[in-house]
Amino acid sequence: MENTLIPVRRPMTRRGALALGTAVLAMPAIARAQTKFVYKYANNVPLTHPLNIRAKAMAEAVAKDTNGAFEIKIFPNNQLGGDTDMLSQLRAGGIQFFTLSGLILSTLVPAASINGIGFAFPNYPTVWKAMDGPLGAYIRGEIAKSGLVAMEKIWDNGFRQTTSATKPIKTPQDFVGFKIRVPPSPLWTSMFKAFGAAPTSINFSEVYSALQTHLVDGQENPLAIIEVAKLYEVQKYCALTNHMWDGFWFLANGAAWKKLPAEMQAVFTKHVNEAALLERTDVEKLNAGLQSQLAAKGLVFNTVDATPFRDKLRSAGFYAEWHKKYGDAAWKLLENSVGSLG
């Protein structure tokens, strides 16, 4: 009797083992298919800005290369709040990605504003030498200490220009008593106070209304921002001061970043850095061609000589003050790229 049962039991055991083995082998694939990450990415620029155009393409590439397992939802144009609000949300994990100027990030990471030292960078090659080199690496290391992760390639916001509703800015003396909007960053406030201006910190989401109601008489931003935010509607003059170069660090919440599988991090890193390089080219081309367009919309342009502005900052102790605040190590990395600031 037992012998007659053996042939019957063995096939069943083999089939059972085969089925069990197949199920075990399938489990990781099923688990991967069921694990989907949906992360929010917020920024403060309009949908038509090159940053959002390239970010959209980046998000689509990430979704494609992860077979839909990593979805990035984009919230442009301050939809989730002002800069300081969104930075708080990023740190708390309410949003997972955020692009922010290093000058505003400096409220959390002081070293992040060093790229905004007034009249330090003469051109783009000098900017990328610093920010893709040792200075940028130093800043990312400081950002990491705050629990955030900064992607390797900083995105471009452009050289900043000065607009006014009341008078053209031609010399440092024209800044004396001038009510100018600045982002909430000590560096901006310090620089314009060195010129004798009256800076007021206002989040970007409120800039248009502040200019429209004459809470302030002027502001400073790259031409691309002036155009897409339609600031030419409430400003008359634009001085091509090139007084600061500004960029956007692409930031991730540290805990959210660590949750991503390594291969997903690699896919995202690849596409976000490629997008940053493309966006840099877009912004440079856009700013180069915008002067004539903005002039046609009523802005009156003038160029300035940077030398007296730099001399004024030096004599006012601005460079010495910020050298002391950043420390010798960071300041040396800056001057290695831009030359002595004195």
Summary of the structure (lengths in Angstrom):
residues: 342
radius of gyration: 25.9
end to end distance: 101.5
largest distance: 110.5
contacts: 1124
relative contact order: 0.15
helix: 56%
strand: 17%
